[in-house]
Amino acid sequence: MRISFVVLFLLYCVGASAGQLQQPRKETVVLAAGQQTIGKQQRGTEQAPVFVKIIPPEKTKVEVAAAAKEKEEKRTPKIMADITAWATIISTCLTFVALIVVLYQTKLTRRSLNAAIQSYEQDKRVRQIESLPRIYFVIDAQVTIEKWISDYEQIITNLRTALRMNDDDILSKLSSKGLATPKNLVSKYMYENAPQWVSVLLMTAAQYYFDRMAPLLYVWDANKKVGNYSLASELLIEFEAHKRRLEEIYGYFREMIPDACLESPASIRDEKFLTDNG
């Protein structure tokens, strides 16, 4: 009996404790329901508005300055791009104008050059006609200068060979071709009777020819039987320079005489074509 009474007492205590634990839940539910009811009644008021407008906070002076600086930095590249674009356009226009000016100047230069060429050709024909009555003097002078150029070419070739091979025999032979005096280089009759310009050009060529032929005597020392290679090296350079001068004078003679005259047959003397009486 005692055991049963104890068991019943314990069961009663457990049931009472369980009842006490469930009562706060009911209050909470009631409270939540009350709040829900109150919330429905206050919706649309300041405490529970339907729409909420969020007002951004005001910027500080530092933020405003930073934003202005950023805007200016974004604007600067655009300005620079615009300036670059306009500068490119202006530069292109100026280049186009300069090209037009150059083309126009080229056209004027071409006209001037053509006029100069025509004037030169006319002057050349006049001089050729003036030289025809004494054309044989011109031909003789031309042949003489052509021979001097040929002599120079042979000497230049021999000097190069002698310097390359250290050949005393070649220098000895070249020394024998040297001139101790300019006498007999030009015919006195030609000098006195040829047109003045022919005599002047022929004597100029003779000066160049003798100027290098004289020291050619000393490229070989006959007493010591040895070549003067130092002098030979200097003479080679000077012979080449003088040869170009002789060719320049020779070219002037070529321009003065029509090719048809120079290439005409010369197998028959002029007297054969003349009549017996005047």
NUMINU-351716 format. One line per 2 residues: number of its first residue (from 1); their letters; for each residue y, z, x of N, C-alpha, C, O, CB. Coordinates in steps of 0.2 Angstrom, whole numbers, plus 5000, padded with zeros to 4 digits. Each point is the difference from the previous one (the first is absolute). Glycine has a CB too. Layout:
BEGIN
NUM) a) Y/Z/X/Y/Z/X/Y/Z/X/Y/Z/X/Y/Z/X ~ ...
//
This chain:
BEGIN
1) mr) 4994/5000/5004/5006/5000/4996/5006/5000/5004/5005/4996/4999/4989/5010/4992 ~ 5006/4998/5014/5006/5000/5005/5001/4994/5003/5006/4997/5001/4992/5015/5001
3) is) 4997/4984/5000/5001/4994/5003/5003/4995/4995/5004/4996/5002/4986/5006/5006 ~ 5008/4998/4986/5002/4995/4995/5008/5001/4999/5004/4996/4999/4984/5003/4996
5) fv) 5013/5008/5005/5007/5002/4999/5005/4997/5005/5005/4998/4999/4991/5012/4995 ~ 5001/4991/5012/5004/4998/5006/5001/4992/5000/5005/4998/5002/4990/5012/5005
7) vl) 5000/4987/4991/5000/4992/5000/5005/4998/4995/5004/4995/5001/4984/5004/5003 ~ 5012/5004/4990/5005/4998/4995/5007/5002/5002/5005/4996/4999/4986/5006/4993
9) fl) 5010/5003/5012/5007/5002/5002/5002/4995/5005/5006/4998/5000/4992/5014/4998 ~ 4998/4986/5006/5002/4995/5005/5002/4993/4997/5005/4997/5002/4987/5008/5007
11) ly) 5004/4993/4986/5001/4994/4997/5007/5000/4996/5004/4995/5000/4984/5003/4999 ~ 5014/5008/4998/5006/5001/4997/5006/4999/5005/5005/4998/4998/4989/5010/4993
13) cv) 5005/4995/5014/5005/5000/5005/5002/4993/5003/5005/4998/5000/4992/5013/5004 ~ 4997/4985/4997/5001/4993/5002/5003/4996/4995/5004/4996/5001/4986/5005/5006
15) ga) 5009/5000/4986/5003/4996/4995/5007/5002/4999/5004/4996/4999/4985/5004/4995 ~ 5013/5006/5007/5007/5002/5000/5004/4997/5006/5006/4998/4999/4991/5013/4995
17) sa) 5000/4989/5011/5004/4997/5006/5001/4992/4999/5005/4997/5002/4990/5012/5006 ~ 5000/4988/4989/5000/4993/4999/5005/4998/4995/5004/4995/5000/4984/5004/5002
19) gq) 5013/5006/4993/5005/4999/4995/5007/5000/5003/5005/4997/4998/4988/5008/4993 ~ 5008/5000/5013/5007/5001/5003/5002/4994/5005/5006/4998/5000/4992/5014/5000
21) lq) 4997/4985/5003/5001/4994/5004/5002/4994/4996/5004/4996/5003/4988/5008/5006 ~ 5006/4995/4985/5001/4994/4996/5007/5001/4997/5003/4994/4998/4985/5004/5000
23) qp) 5015/5007/5001/5006/5001/4996/5006/4997/5004/5004/4997/4996/4992/5013/4999 ~ 5005/4990/5011/5006/4997/5004/4999/4992/4999/5006/4997/5000/4995/5013/5008
25) rk) 4994/4987/4992/4999/4993/4999/5003/4998/4993/5004/4995/5000/4986/5005/5007 ~ 5009/5004/4988/5003/4998/4994/5007/5001/5000/5004/4995/4997/4986/5009/4997
27) et) 5013/5001/5009/5007/5000/5001/5003/4994/5004/5006/4998/4998/4993/5015/5001 ~ 4998/4985/5006/5002/4995/5004/5000/4993/4996/5005/4996/5000/4990/5009/5010
29) vv) 5000/4994/4986/4999/4994/4996/5006/5001/4995/5003/4994/4998/4985/5005/5003 ~ 5013/5006/4996/5005/5001/4995/5007/4999/5003/5005/4996/4997/4988/5012/4997
31) la) 5008/4994/5012/5006/4999/5004/5001/4993/5001/5006/4997/4999/4993/5014/5006 ~ 4996/4986/4997/5001/4993/5002/5001/4996/4994/5004/4995/5000/4988/5006/5009
33) ag) 5005/5001/4985/5001/4996/4994/5007/5001/4998/5004/4996/4997/4985/5005/5000 ~ 5014/5005/5004/5007/5002/4998/5005/4996/5004/5005/4997/4998/4991/5014/4999
35) qq) 5002/4988/5010/5005/4996/5004/4999/4993/4998/5006/4997/5001/4993/5011/5008 ~ 4996/4989/4989/4999/4993/4998/5004/4999/4994/5004/4995/4999/4985/5004/5006
37) ti) 5011/5006/4991/5004/5000/4993/5007/5000/5002/5004/4996/4997/4987/5009/4996 ~ 5011/4999/5011/5007/5001/5002/5003/4994/5004/5005/4997/4999/4993/5015/5002
39) gk) 4997/4985/5003/5002/4994/5004/5001/4994/4995/5004/4996/5001/4989/5008/5009 ~ 5003/4995/4985/5001/4995/4995/5007/5001/4996/5003/4995/4999/4984/5004/5000
41) qq) 5014/5007/5000/5007/5001/4997/5006/4999/5004/5005/4998/4997/4989/5010/4996 ~ 5005/4993/5014/5006/4999/5004/5000/4993/5004/5005/4999/5003/4995/5013/4999
43) rg) 4996/4984/4996/5000/4993/5003/5006/4996/4998/5002/5000/4994/4985/5000/5007 ~ 5017/4997/5004/5006/4996/4999/5006/5004/5001/5005/4998/4999/4989/4996/4993
45) te) 5005/5013/5010/5006/5004/5001/5001/5000/5008/4996/4997/5003/5001/5010/4986 ~ 5008/4997/5013/5001/5000/5007/4995/5003/5004/4998/4999/5006/5014/5002/4991
47) qa) 4984/5004/4999/4994/5004/5004/4994/4995/5000/4997/5000/5005/5007/5011/4991 ~ 4995/4984/5000/4995/4996/5000/5002/4993/4998/4999/4998/4995/4993/5011/5002
49) pv) 5012/4987/5007/5003/4994/4998/4994/4994/5000/4995/5001/5003/5016/5003/5002 ~ 4991/4991/4991/4995/4995/5000/5000/4995/5006/4995/4998/5003/5006/5002/4984
51) fv) 5005/4999/5015/5002/4996/5006/5003/5004/5005/5005/5004/4999/4996/4985/4995 ~ 4997/5010/5013/5003/5004/5005/5004/4995/5005/4997/4996/5003/4994/5013/4996
53) ki) 5015/4992/5002/5005/4996/5004/5000/5004/5007/5003/5005/5000/5004/4990/4990 ~ 4991/5001/5015/5000/5003/5007/5006/4998/5003/5001/4994/5001/4987/5006/5000
55) ip) 5017/5004/5001/5006/4999/5003/4999/5001/5008/4999/5005/5002/5008/4999/4988 ~ 4994/4990/5014/4999/5001/5007/5005/5004/5003/5006/5001/4998/4989/4988/5002
57) pe) 5003/5015/5005/5005/5004/5004/5005/4996/5003/4999/4994/5002/4992/5015/5000 ~ 5015/4994/4998/5006/4996/5004/4998/5000/5007/4998/5005/5003/5010/4999/4988
59) kt) 4994/4990/5012/4999/4999/5008/5006/5003/5004/5005/5001/4997/4989/4988/5000 ~ 5004/5014/5008/5004/5003/5005/5005/4995/5004/4998/4994/4999/4994/5016/5002
61) kv) 5013/4992/5002/5004/4995/5004/4996/4997/5005/5001/4994/5002/5009/5013/4996 ~ 4986/4996/5005/4995/4997/5006/4996/4995/4997/5000/4995/5003/5000/5016/5003
63) ev) 4997/4990/4988/4996/4995/4997/5004/4994/4998/4998/4994/5001/4994/5015/4995 ~ 5014/4992/5001/5004/4994/4998/5002/4996/5006/5000/4994/5000/5005/5013/4991
65) aa) 4997/4997/5015/5002/4996/5006/4994/4996/5003/5001/4994/5002/5008/5015/5000 ~ 4985/4994/4997/4994/4997/5003/4999/4993/4996/4998/4995/5002/4997/5016/5002
67) aa) 5005/4990/4989/4999/4994/4996/5005/4995/5001/4998/4994/5000/4997/5014/4991 ~ 5012/4994/5010/5005/4995/5002/4998/4996/5006/5001/4994/5001/5008/5013/4993
69) ke) 4989/4997/5011/4999/4997/5007/4994/4995/4999/5000/4995/5003/5004/5016/5003 ~ 4991/4991/4990/4994/4996/5000/5002/4993/4996/4997/4995/5002/4995/5016/4998
71) ke) 5012/4990/4995/5002/4994/4997/5004/4995/5004/5000/4994/5000/5001/5013/4990 ~ 5003/4996/5015/5004/4996/5004/4996/4997/5005/5001/4994/5002/5009/5014/4997
73) ek) 4985/4996/5004/4995/4997/5004/4996/4994/4997/4999/4995/5004/5000/5016/5002 ~ 5000/4989/4988/4996/4995/4997/5005/4994/4999/4998/4994/5000/4994/5014/4994
75) rt) 5014/4993/5005/5005/4995/4999/5002/4996/5006/5001/4994/5000/5003/5013/4991 ~ 4996/4997/5015/5002/4997/5007/4995/4994/5002/5003/4995/5001/5002/5016/5002
77) pk) 4989/4990/4996/4996/4994/5002/5001/4994/4996/5000/4994/5002/4991/5013/5002 ~ 5011/4994/4990/5001/4994/4995/5007/4997/5002/5000/4993/5000/4994/5012/4991
79) im) 5011/4999/5011/5006/4997/5003/4999/4996/5006/5002/4994/5001/5004/5016/4994 ~ 4990/4993/5010/4998/4996/5006/4997/4994/4999/5001/4995/5003/4999/5016/5002
81) ad) 4995/4989/4990/4996/4994/4998/5005/4995/4998/4999/4994/5001/4991/5012/4996 ~ 5015/4996/4998/5005/4995/4998/5004/4997/5005/5001/4994/5000/4999/5012/4989
83) it) 5002/4998/5016/5004/4998/5005/4997/4995/5005/5002/4995/5002/5004/5016/4997 ~ 4987/4991/5002/4996/4995/5004/4999/4994/4997/5000/4994/5003/4994/5016/5002
85) aw) 5005/4990/4988/4999/4993/4997/5006/4996/5000/5000/4994/5001/4992/5012/4991 ~ 5014/4997/5007/5006/4996/5000/5002/4998/5007/5002/4994/5001/5002/5012/4989
87) at) 4994/4998/5015/5001/4998/5007/4996/4994/5002/5002/4995/5003/5001/5016/5000 ~ 4990/4989/4994/4996/4994/5001/5002/4994/4997/5000/4995/5003/4991/5013/4998
89) ii) 5012/4993/4993/5003/4994/4996/5006/4997/5004/5000/4994/5001/4995/5011/4988 ~ 5009/4999/5013/5006/4998/5004/4998/4997/5006/5003/4994/5002/5004/5015/4993
91) st) 4988/4994/5009/4998/4997/5006/4997/4993/4999/5001/4995/5004/4997/5017/5001 ~ 4998/4987/4990/4997/4994/4998/5005/4994/4999/5000/4995/5002/4990/5011/4994
93) cl) 5015/4996/5000/5006/4996/4999/5003/4998/5006/5002/4994/5001/4999/5011/4987 ~ 5001/4999/5016/5003/4999/5006/4996/4995/5005/5003/4996/5003/5003/5015/4996
95) tf) 4988/4991/5001/4995/4995/5004/5000/4993/4997/5000/4995/5004/4993/5015/4999 ~ 5007/4990/4991/5000/4993/4997/5006/4996/5001/5000/4994/5002/4993/5011/4989
97) va) 5013/4999/5009/5006/4997/5002/5001/4998/5007/5002/4994/5002/5003/5013/4989 ~ 4992/4997/5013/5000/4998/5008/4995/4994/5001/5002/4996/5004/5000/5016/4999
99) li) 4993/4988/4993/4996/4994/5001/5003/4994/4998/4999/4994/5003/4991/5013/4995 ~ 5014/4993/4996/5004/4994/4998/5005/4998/5006/5001/4994/5001/4997/5009/4987
101) vv) 5005/5002/5015/5005/4999/5005/4997/4996/5006/5002/4996/5003/5005/5014/4993 ~ 4987/4993/5006/4996/4997/5006/4998/4993/4998/5001/4996/5005/4995/5016/4998
103) ly) 5002/4987/4991/4998/4993/4999/5005/4995/5000/5000/4995/5002/4991/5010/4991 ~ 5015/4998/5004/5006/4995/5000/5002/4999/5008/5002/4994/5001/5002/5011/4987
105) qt) 4996/5000/5016/5002/4999/5007/4995/4996/5003/5002/4996/5004/5004/5015/4996 ~ 4988/4989/4999/4995/4996/5003/5001/4993/4998/5000/4995/5004/4992/5014/4996
107) kl) 5010/4990/4994/5002/4993/4997/5006/4997/5004/5000/4994/5002/4995/5009/4987 ~ 5010/5001/5012/5006/4998/5004/4998/4999/5007/5002/4995/5003/5005/5011/4989
109) tr) 4989/4998/5011/4998/4999/5007/4996/4994/5001/5001/4996/5005/4999/5016/4996 ~ 4996/4986/4994/4996/4994/5000/5004/4994/5000/4999/4995/5003/4992/5011/4992
111) rs) 5014/4994/5001/5005/4995/4999/5004/4999/5007/5000/4994/5002/5001/5008/4985 ~ 5001/5003/5016/5003/5000/5006/4996/4997/5006/5002/4996/5004/5005/5014/4992
113) ln) 4987/4992/5004/4995/4998/5005/4999/4992/4999/5000/4997/5005/4994/5015/4995 ~ 5005/4986/4994/4999/4993/4999/5006/4996/5002/4999/4995/5003/4993/5008/4987
115) aa) 5014/5000/5008/5006/4996/5002/5000/5000/5008/5002/4995/5003/5004/5009/4986 ~ 4992/5001/5014/5001/5000/5008/4995/4996/5003/5001/4996/5005/5002/5016/4994
117) iq) 4991/4987/4997/4995/4996/5003/5002/4992/4999/4999/4996/5005/4992/5013/4992 ~ 5012/4990/4997/5002/4993/4999/5006/4998/5005/5000/4995/5003/4997/5006/4985
119) sy) 5007/5004/5014/5006/4999/5004/4997/4999/5007/5002/4996/5004/5006/5011/4989 ~ 4987/4997/5009/4997/4999/5007/4996/4993/5001/5001/4997/5005/4997/5016/4995
121) eq) 4999/4985/4994/4996/4994/5001/5005/4994/5000/4999/4995/5004/4992/5010/4989 ~ 5015/4996/5004/5005/4994/5000/5003/5000/5007/5001/4995/5003/5002/5007/4985
123) dk) 4999/5004/5015/5002/5000/5007/4995/4998/5005/5002/4997/5004/5005/5013/4992 ~ 4987/4991/5002/4995/4998/5005/5000/4992/5000/4999/4997/5005/4994/5014/4993
125) rv) 5007/4986/4996/5000/4993/5000/5006/4997/5003/4999/4995/5003/4995/5006/4986 ~ 5012/5002/5010/5006/4997/5004/4999/5001/5007/5001/4995/5003/5006/5009/4988
127) rq) 4990/5001/5012/4999/5001/5007/4995/4995/5002/5001/4997/5006/5002/5015/4994 ~ 4992/4987/4996/4995/4995/5002/5003/4993/5001/4998/4996/5004/4993/5011/4990
129) ie) 5013/4991/5001/5003/4993/5000/5004/5000/5006/5001/4994/5003/4999/5005/4984 ~ 5004/5006/5014/5005/5000/5006/4996/4999/5006/5002/4997/5005/5006/5010/4989
131) sl) 4986/4996/5007/4996/4999/5006/4996/4994/5001/4997/4998/5005/5002/5014/4994 ~ 5000/4984/4995/4996/4994/5001/5002/4995/5005/4996/4997/5003/5001/5005/4985
133) pr) 5010/4997/5013/5002/4995/5005/4998/5002/5007/4999/4996/5004/5010/5001/4988 ~ 4989/5009/5009/4999/5003/5007/4993/5004/4999/5000/5005/5004/5012/4995/5000
135) iy) 4984/4997/4992/4994/5004/4999/4995/5001/5006/4997/5005/5000/5004/4991/4988 ~ 4999/4999/5016/4996/5001/5006/5002/5006/5005/4995/5002/5003/5003/4985/4996
137) fv) 5008/5015/5001/5002/5005/5004/4997/5007/4997/4997/5004/5003/5014/4990/5000 ~ 4989/5006/4990/4997/5006/4997/4993/5000/5001/4997/5005/5001/5012/4994/4990
139) id) 4987/4995/5008/4993/5000/5002/4998/5002/5007/4996/5004/5001/5003/4987/4990 ~ 5005/5007/5014/4999/5002/5007/5001/5007/5001/4996/5003/5003/5007/4986/5000
141) aq) 5002/5014/4994/5001/5007/5000/4994/5004/4997/4998/5005/5003/5015/4993/4997 ~ 4985/5000/4995/4995/5003/4996/4993/5000/5004/4997/5005/5000/5009/4992/4989
143) vt) 4993/4997/5014/4994/4999/5004/5000/5005/5006/4995/5003/5002/5004/4985/4994 ~ 5007/5012/5007/5001/5005/5006/4998/5007/4998/4997/5004/5004/5012/4988/5001
145) ie) 4994/5010/4990/4999/5007/4998/4993/5002/4998/4997/5005/5001/5015/4995/4995 ~ 4985/4995/5001/4993/5000/4998/4996/5001/5006/4995/5004/5000/5007/4989/4990
147) kw) 4999/5004/5016/4996/5000/5006/5001/5007/5003/4996/5003/5002/5006/4985/5000 ~ 5004/5015/4997/5002/5007/5003/4996/5005/4996/4997/5005/5003/5014/4991/5001
149) is) 4988/5003/4989/4996/5005/4996/4993/5000/5002/4997/5005/5001/5011/4993/4990 ~ 4990/4995/5010/4993/5000/5003/4998/5003/5006/4995/5003/5001/5005/4986/4993
151) dy) 5005/5011/5011/4999/5003/5006/5000/5008/4999/4996/5003/5004/5010/4987/5002 ~ 4998/5012/4990/5000/5007/4999/4994/5003/4997/4997/5005/5002/5015/4994/4996
153) eq) 4985/4997/4997/4993/5002/4997/4995/5000/5006/4996/5005/4999/5008/4989/4990 ~ 4996/5001/5015/4995/5001/5006/5001/5006/5004/4995/5003/5002/5004/4984/4998
155) ii) 5007/5014/5002/5001/5005/5004/4998/5007/4997/4997/5004/5003/5013/4990/5002 ~ 4992/5007/4989/4998/5006/4996/4993/5001/5000/4998/5006/5001/5012/4993/4992
157) tn) 4986/4996/5006/4993/5000/4999/4997/5002/5007/4996/5005/5001/5004/4987/4990 ~ 5003/5005/5015/4997/5002/5006/5002/5007/5002/4996/5004/5004/5005/4984/4999
159) lr) 5005/5014/4995/5002/5007/5002/4996/5005/4996/4998/5005/5003/5014/4991/4999 ~ 4986/5003/4992/4996/5005/4997/4993/5000/5003/4997/5005/5001/5009/4992/4988
161) ta) 4991/4997/5013/4994/5000/5003/5000/5004/5007/4995/5003/5002/5002/4986/4993 ~ 5008/5009/5009/5001/5004/5007/5000/5007/4999/4997/5004/5004/5009/4986/5000
163) lr) 4998/5013/4991/5001/5007/4999/4993/5003/4998/4998/5006/5001/5014/4992/4996 ~ 4985/4998/4998/4993/5003/4998/4995/5000/5005/4996/5005/5000/5007/4991/4989
165) mn) 4997/4999/5015/4994/5000/5005/5002/5002/5007/4996/4999/5005/5000/4991/4988 ~ 5011/5012/5008/5002/5001/5007/4999/4994/5005/4997/5001/5005/5001/5012/4993
167) dd) 5004/4981/5000/4998/4994/5003/5006/4998/5005/5005/4998/4997/4987/4998/4994 ~ 5007/5005/5015/5006/4998/5005/5001/4993/5000/5005/4997/5001/4993/5013/5006
169) di) 4996/4986/4993/5000/4993/5000/5005/4997/4995/5004/4995/5001/4984/5005/5004 ~ 5012/5002/4989/5004/4998/4994/5007/5001/5002/5004/4996/4998/4987/5006/4993
171) ls) 5011/5004/5011/5007/5002/5002/5002/4995/5005/5006/4999/5000/4992/5013/4996 ~ 4998/4987/5009/5002/4995/5005/5002/4993/4998/5005/4997/5002/4987/5010/5006
173) kl) 5004/4991/4987/5001/4993/4997/5007/5000/4996/5004/4996/5000/4983/5002/5000 ~ 5014/5008/4996/5006/5001/4996/5006/5000/5004/5005/4997/4998/4988/5009/4994
175) ss) 5006/4997/5014/5006/5001/5005/5002/4993/5002/5006/4999/5001/4990/5012/5003 ~ 5000/4984/4997/5002/4994/5002/5003/4996/4995/5004/4995/5001/4986/5005/5006
177) kg) 5010/5002/4986/5004/4996/4995/5007/5003/4999/5004/4997/4996/4985/5001/4999 ~ 5012/5008/5009/5007/5002/4999/5006/4996/5003/4998/4995/5004/4996/5016/4997
179) la) 5012/4990/4996/5005/4995/5002/5005/5004/5004/5002/5006/4998/4997/4987/4992 ~ 5003/5004/5016/5005/5004/5004/5007/4998/4998/5005/5003/5002/4987/4997/5007
181) tp) 5009/4994/4988/5006/4997/4998/5000/4997/4993/4994/4997/4998/5009/5001/5014 ~ 5002/5002/4984/5000/4996/4993/5001/4993/5001/5000/4996/4995/5003/5015/5000
183) kn) 4998/4986/5011/5002/4993/5001/4995/4996/4997/4994/5001/5001/5013/5002/5009 ~ 4995/4991/4987/4996/4995/4997/4996/5002/4994/4996/4996/4997/5003/5000/5014
185) lv) 5003/5009/4986/4997/5002/4993/5003/4996/4995/4996/4998/4995/5002/5013/5009 ~ 5008/4987/4996/5003/4996/4995/5003/4993/5003/5003/5001/5005/5000/5010/4988
187) sk) 4996/4984/5003/5003/4994/5003/5007/4999/4999/5003/5002/4995/4987/4993/5002 ~ 5014/5003/5009/5007/5000/4999/5003/4995/4995/5005/5001/4997/4995/5003/5015
189) ym) 4996/4990/4988/5002/4995/4995/5000/5003/4993/5004/4999/4996/4992/4992/5012 ~ 4998/5012/4991/5000/5003/4993/5005/5005/4998/5003/5000/4995/4985/4998/5006
191) ye) 5013/5006/5004/5005/5006/4999/5007/4997/4999/5004/5003/4996/4990/5004/5011 ~ 5008/4987/4996/5007/4997/5000/5000/4996/4994/5006/4999/4997/4995/5001/5015
193) na) 4994/4997/4985/5001/4995/4995/4997/5002/4993/5001/4996/4995/4998/4995/5014 ~ 4997/5014/4991/4997/5002/4994/5005/5003/4996/5005/5003/5002/4984/4999/5003
195) pq) 5010/4999/4988/5005/5004/4996/5001/5007/5003/4995/5003/5002/5001/4990/4987 ~ 5010/5009/5010/5001/5007/5003/4996/5005/4997/4997/5004/5005/5015/4993/4996
197) wv) 4986/5003/4993/4995/5006/4998/4993/4999/5003/4997/5005/5001/5010/4996/4988 ~ 4991/4993/5013/4994/4999/5003/5000/5003/5007/4996/5003/5002/5002/4986/4991
199) sv) 5008/5009/5011/5000/5003/5006/5001/5007/5001/4997/5004/5004/5009/4986/4999 ~ 4997/5013/4992/5001/5008/5000/4993/5003/4998/4998/5005/5004/5014/4994/4992
201) ll) 4984/4998/5000/4993/5003/4998/4996/4999/5006/4996/5005/5001/5006/4993/4987 ~ 4998/4996/5015/4995/4999/5006/5002/5004/5006/4995/5003/5003/5004/4986/4993
203) mt) 5007/5013/5005/5002/5004/5006/4998/5007/4998/4998/5004/5005/5011/4988/4998 ~ 4992/5010/4991/4998/5007/4998/4992/5001/5001/4998/5005/5002/5011/4995/4989
205) aa) 4987/4995/5007/4993/5000/5001/4998/5000/5007/4996/5004/5002/5003/4990/4988 ~ 5005/5003/5014/4999/5000/5008/5001/5006/5003/4997/5002/5004/5006/4986/4996
207) qy) 5002/5016/4997/5002/5007/5003/4994/5004/4998/4998/5004/5005/5014/4994/4993 ~ 4985/5002/4996/4995/5004/4999/4994/4999/5004/4996/5004/5002/5008/4997/4986
209) yf) 4994/4992/5013/4995/4998/5004/5000/5002/5007/4995/5003/5003/5004/4987/4990 ~ 5007/5009/5010/5000/5002/5007/5000/5007/5001/4998/5003/5006/5008/4987/4996
211) dr) 4997/5014/4993/5001/5007/5001/4993/5004/5001/5000/5005/5004/5010/4994/4989 ~ 4985/4998/5005/4993/5003/5001/4996/4997/5005/4995/5002/5003/5005/5002/4986
213) ma) 5002/4989/5012/4996/4996/5006/5002/5002/5007/4996/5000/5004/5003/4991/4988 ~ 5007/5012/5009/5002/5002/5006/4996/5006/5003/4997/5000/5005/5014/4996/4992
215) pl) 4989/5010/4999/4996/5005/5003/4992/4999/5000/4997/5004/5003/5012/5003/4993 ~ 4989/4988/5001/4993/4998/5001/4997/4999/5007/4994/5001/5001/5007/4994/4987
217) ly) 5004/5004/5016/4998/4999/5007/4998/5006/5003/4996/4999/5005/5013/4992/4996 ~ 4992/5015/4997/4999/5006/5003/4994/5004/4997/4999/5006/5002/5013/4994/5001
219) vw) 4984/4997/4993/4994/5003/4998/4995/5000/5005/4994/5003/4999/5009/4994/4989 ~ 4998/4999/5017/4995/5000/5006/5003/5001/5006/5005/4996/5002/4988/4996/4992
221) da) 5005/5013/5010/5003/5001/5007/4996/4996/5005/4994/5002/5002/5010/5010/4995 ~ 4999/4982/5006/4996/4996/5004/4999/5003/5007/4995/4999/5003/5010/4992/4991
223) nk) 4999/5014/5008/4999/5003/5006/4994/5005/5000/4996/5001/5004/5016/4998/4999 ~ 4988/5005/4992/4995/5005/4999/4994/4998/4997/4995/5003/4999/5014/5005/5000
225) kv) 4991/4986/4998/4995/4997/4996/4998/5005/4994/4994/5001/5000/5002/4993/5011 ~ 5008/5008/4986/4999/5005/4994/5004/4998/4994/5006/4998/5001/4991/5011/5007
227) gn) 5001/4992/4986/5004/4998/4994/5004/5006/4998/4998/5006/5001/4993/4987/4996 ~ 5015/5006/5000/5004/5005/4998/4999/5001/4992/5003/4996/4996/5006/5001/5013
229) ys) 4986/5007/4989/4998/5001/4993/5006/5003/4996/5000/4999/4994/4988/5001/5010 ~ 5016/5004/4999/5005/5004/4996/5005/4995/4998/5002/5000/4994/4996/5010/5013
231) la) 5004/4985/4997/5005/4995/4999/4997/4995/4994/5003/4998/4996/5002/5003/5016 ~ 4988/4998/4989/4997/4995/4996/5000/5003/4993/5000/4996/4995/4993/5000/5014
233) se) 5006/5010/4990/5000/5004/4994/5006/4999/4996/5001/4999/4994/4990/5009/5010 ~ 5015/4993/5000/5006/5000/4997/5002/4993/4998/5003/4998/4995/5001/5011/5012
235) ll) 4994/4986/4998/5002/4993/4998/4996/4997/4994/5002/4996/4996/5000/5002/5016 ~ 4992/5005/4987/4996/4998/4994/5004/5001/4993/5001/4996/4996/4988/5007/5010
237) ie) 5014/5003/4994/5004/5002/4994/5006/4996/4999/5002/4998/4995/4994/5014/5007 ~ 5008/4986/5004/5006/4996/5000/4998/4993/4999/5004/4997/4996/5001/5011/5012
239) fe) 4990/4989/4994/4998/4994/4998/4999/4999/4993/5002/4995/4997/4992/5004/5014 ~ 5002/5006/4986/4999/4999/4993/5007/5000/4996/5000/4996/4995/4989/5010/5006
241) ah) 5015/4998/5001/5007/5001/4996/5004/4993/5001/5003/4998/4995/4997/5015/5007 ~ 5000/4984/5004/5003/4994/5002/4997/4994/4996/5004/4996/4998/5000/5009/5013
243) kr) 4990/4996/4988/4996/4994/4997/5003/5000/4993/5000/4994/4997/4990/5007/5010 ~ 5011/5004/4989/5002/5001/4994/5007/4997/4999/5002/4996/4995/4991/5014/5003
245) rl) 5011/4991/5007/5007/4997/5000/4999/4992/5001/5004/4997/4997/5001/5014/5008 ~ 4991/4987/4999/4999/4993/5001/4998/4996/4994/5002/4995/4998/4996/5007/5014
247) ee) 4997/5002/4984/4998/4997/4994/5005/5000/4995/5000/4995/4996/4989/5009/5007 ~ 5016/5000/4997/5005/5001/4995/5005/4994/5001/5002/4996/4996/4997/5016/5004
249) iy) 5002/4986/5007/5005/4994/5001/4996/4994/4998/5003/4995/4998/5003/5011/5012 ~ 4988/4994/4992/4996/4994/4998/4999/4998/4993/5001/4995/4998/4992/5007/5012
251) gy) 5007/5004/4986/5000/4999/4993/5006/4997/4997/5000/4996/4995/4993/5013/5004 ~ 5013/4992/5004/5006/4998/4998/5000/4992/5001/5003/4996/4996/5003/5015/5007
253) fr) 4992/4987/5003/4999/4993/5001/4996/4996/4995/5001/4995/4998/5000/5007/5014 ~ 4993/5002/4986/4996/4997/4995/5003/4999/4993/4999/4995/4997/4992/5010/5009
255) em) 5014/4999/4993/5004/5000/4993/5005/4994/5000/5002/4998/4995/4996/5014/5003 ~ 5004/4987/5008/5006/4995/5001/4997/4993/4999/5005/4995/4999/5001/5013/5009
257) ip) 4988/4990/4994/4998/4993/5000/4995/4999/4994/4995/5004/4999/5006/4995/5013 ~ 4999/4996/4984/4995/4999/4994/4994/4999/5003/4999/4996/5005/5010/4999/4988
259) da) 4985/5007/5004/4994/4999/5002/4998/4993/5001/4996/4998/5004/5001/5013/4991 ~ 5006/4985/5000/4998/4993/5000/5002/4997/5007/4997/4995/5002/5005/5004/4985
261) cl) 5004/5003/5016/5002/4997/5006/4996/5002/5006/4999/4996/5004/5013/5004/4991 ~ 4986/5006/5005/4996/5003/5005/4993/4997/5000/4997/4999/5005/5009/5011/4995
263) es) 4991/4988/4994/4994/4997/4999/4999/4993/5000/4995/4997/4999/5002/5013/4995 ~ 5009/4986/5007/5000/4993/5000/4997/4997/5006/4999/5003/5005/5011/4998/4988
265) pa) 4987/4993/5006/4996/4997/5005/5005/4998/5006/5006/4999/4999/4986/4996/4993 ~ 5006/5006/5014/5004/4999/5006/4997/4996/5005/5001/5000/5006/5004/5011/4993
267) si) 4990/4984/4999/4997/4996/5004/5004/4994/5002/4998/4996/5005/4991/5008/4990 ~ 5016/4994/5001/5004/4994/5002/5007/5003/5001/5003/5004/4997/4990/4988/4996
269) rd) 5010/5005/5012/5007/5002/5002/5005/4997/4995/4999/4995/4997/4998/5005/5015 ~ 5009/5003/4988/5005/4998/4995/5002/4993/5001/5002/4997/4995/5002/5015/5004
271) ek) 4997/4986/5007/5003/4993/5002/4995/4995/4996/5003/4994/4999/5002/5010/5012 ~ 4989/4997/4988/4996/4995/4997/5002/4998/4993/4998/4995/4998/4992/5009/5010
273) fl) 5013/5001/4989/5002/4999/4993/5007/4996/4999/5002/4999/4995/4991/5011/5002 ~ 5010/4989/5009/5007/4997/4999/5000/4993/5001/4996/4997/5002/5008/5013/5003
275) td) 5002/4987/4992/5000/4992/5000/5003/4998/5007/5003/5005/5004/4999/4995/4983 ~ 4998/4994/5014/5002/4998/5007/5008/5000/5000/5003/5001/5005/4986/4992/4996
277) ng) 5014/5005/4994/5007/5000/5000/5003/5006/4996/4997/5004/4997/5003/4983/5004 ~ 5007/5014/5000/5003/5005/4997/5000/5000/4992/5003/5004/4997/5004/4997/5013
//
